[in-house]
């Protein structure tokens, strides 16, 4: 076990240095860097992101499951099931949007005025990324 730990640790460190780290940690680090957060703010951002991440992912997964069922109902031309699932997916999208707004508000509250401007620009850029961001497509 010890012989593989050091190479893995070095590989992770090199990947992080080269910007090859992916996933939530990379996104949080990029946002912290982009907003020029101090260490206290970065820790608070990590806490906020962690609080929302699991619930958002779970809700998004449920939305995706219901959206697939809606597509199947449309293929089957099942009007009653389509109506039910359209209501379900709309409610899930609304909950996801509310969760995103609440998270953004908490992040905005910890920022200094100049950082709030940068964060507002980031949020707008994120909204424009509908083609490449799987989450932003939910909020059309």
C-alpha positions in Angstrom: 0.0 0.0 0.0 2.8 2.4 0.9 4.5 2.0 -2.5 1.4 3.3 -4.3 0.5 6.1 -2.0 3.4 8.4 -2.8 3.1 8.1 -6.6 -0.7 8.7 -6.4 -0.1 11.8 -4.2 2.5 13.1 -6.6 0.2 12.4 -9.5 -2.7 14.3 -7.9 -0.4 17.2 -7.0 0.9 17.4 -10.6 -2.6 17.2 -12.0 -3.7 20.0 -9.8 -0.8 22.1 -10.8 -1.5 21.6 -14.5 -5.2 22.2 -14.0 -6.1 18.6 -14.8 -8.2 18.1 -11.6 -11.8 17.7 -12.4 -15.0 17.5 -10.4 -16.4 19.6 -7.5 -13.0 20.4 -5.9 -11.7 21.8 -9.2 -14.8 23.9 -9.7 -14.7 25.3 -6.2 -11.0 26.1 -6.5 -11.5 27.8 -9.8 -14.3 29.9 -8.4 -12.3 30.8 -5.3 -9.4 31.8 -7.6 -11.6 33.7 -10.0 -13.1 35.7 -7.1 -9.8 36.2 -5.4 -11.1 34.8 -2.1 -9.1 35.0 1.0 -8.6 31.7 3.0 -11.5 32.3 5.3 -13.8 33.0 2.4 -12.5 30.0 0.5 -13.3 27.8 3.4 -16.8 29.2 3.7 -17.3 28.7 -0.1 -16.2 25.1 0.3 -18.7 24.6 3.2 -21.5 26.2 1.2 -20.8 24.1 -1.9 -20.5 20.9 0.1 -23.9 21.6 1.8 -25.7 21.9 -1.6 -23.7 19.5 -3.7 -25.2 16.2 -2.5 -28.8 17.4 -2.4 -28.6 19.1 -5.8 -27.1 16.0 -7.3 -29.8 13.8 -5.8 -32.5 16.2 -7.0 -30.9 16.4 -10.5 -30.8 12.7 -10.7 -34.5 12.4 -9.8 -35.3 15.1 -12.5 -33.3 13.1 -15.1 -35.1 9.9 -14.2 -38.5 11.6 -14.5 -37.5 13.4 -17.7 -36.6 10.0 -19.2 -40.0 8.6 -18.2 -41.6 11.7 -19.8 -39.7 10.9 -23.1 -41.0 7.3 -22.9 -44.5 8.6 -22.3 -44.3 10.9 -25.3 -43.1 8.0 -27.5 -46.0 5.9 -26.3 -48.3 8.9 -26.8 -49.7 8.4 -23.3 -51.4 11.8 -22.7 -52.3 11.2 -19.0 -48.7 10.1 -18.1 -47.2 12.9 -20.1 -49.3 15.5 -18.2 -48.4 14.0 -14.9 -44.7 13.8 -15.7 -44.6 17.3 -17.2 -45.9 18.6 -13.8 -43.4 16.5 -11.9 -40.4 17.6 -14.0 -41.5 21.3 -13.8 -41.7 21.1 -10.0 -38.3 19.4 -9.8 -36.8 22.1 -12.1 -38.3 24.8 -9.9 -36.8 23.2 -6.8 -33.4 22.9 -8.5 -33.6 26.6 -9.5 -34.5 27.7 -6.0 -31.7 25.7 -4.6 -29.2 27.3 -7.1 -30.5 30.7 -6.2 -30.2 30.1 -2.4 -26.7 28.8 -2.9 -25.8 31.9 -5.0 -27.3 34.2 -2.4 -25.2 32.6 0.4 -22.1 32.8 -1.7 -22.8 36.5 -2.5 -23.3 37.3 1.2 -19.7 36.3 2.0 -18.2 38.4 -0.7 -16.8 41.9 -0.6 -18.4 44.4 -3.0 -15.7 44.0 -5.7 -16.0 40.3 -5.5 -19.8 40.5 -5.7 -19.3 42.1 -9.1 -17.0 39.3 -10.2 -19.5 36.7 -8.9 -22.4 38.4 -10.7 -20.4 38.2 -14.0 -19.7 34.5 -13.2 -23.4 33.7 -12.6 -24.3 35.4 -15.9 -21.6 33.5 -17.8 -22.9 30.3 -16.2 -26.4 31.1 -17.4 -25.1 31.5 -20.9 -23.4 28.1 -20.9 -26.6 26.2 -21.6 -25.0 24.2 -24.4 -22.2 22.9 -22.3 -23.6 22.9 -18.8 -25.9 20.1 -18.0 -27.5 22.0 -15.1 -28.2 25.3 -16.8 -30.4 23.6 -19.4 -32.8 22.7 -16.6 -33.6 26.3 -15.9 -34.9 27.4 -19.4 
